[in-house]
Amino acid sequence: MDQEYLEAVMGLIVNSGNAKSDAMEAIYAAKEGKFEEADEKIKAAEEALVEAHHSQTGLLTKEAQGEKLEITLLTVHSQDHLMTSITFTDLAKELVDVYRKLYNG
């Protein structure tokens, strides 16, 4: 695994993990009625997901150009992190909306 490939995979893992953490913090904030903070955390989660997607797109582009990429457990792990974080962020948005409705009647 070359350095550029490793950096892309680690970019997926780190940014996806950040997105999931921000999404969880959004839920906690909404639970306390702190909706401005919750919205900021959702925005941060979405921005982290964009960065993760950039890493993924770089890998996909290389493969589409015919470069043979080594698929390792680390690669699979990075993709798992991304998909879980996307799902978690989507769910967090829904929960923030539910809490917003509960607080606002």
Disulfide bonds with the S-S distance in Angstrom:
none
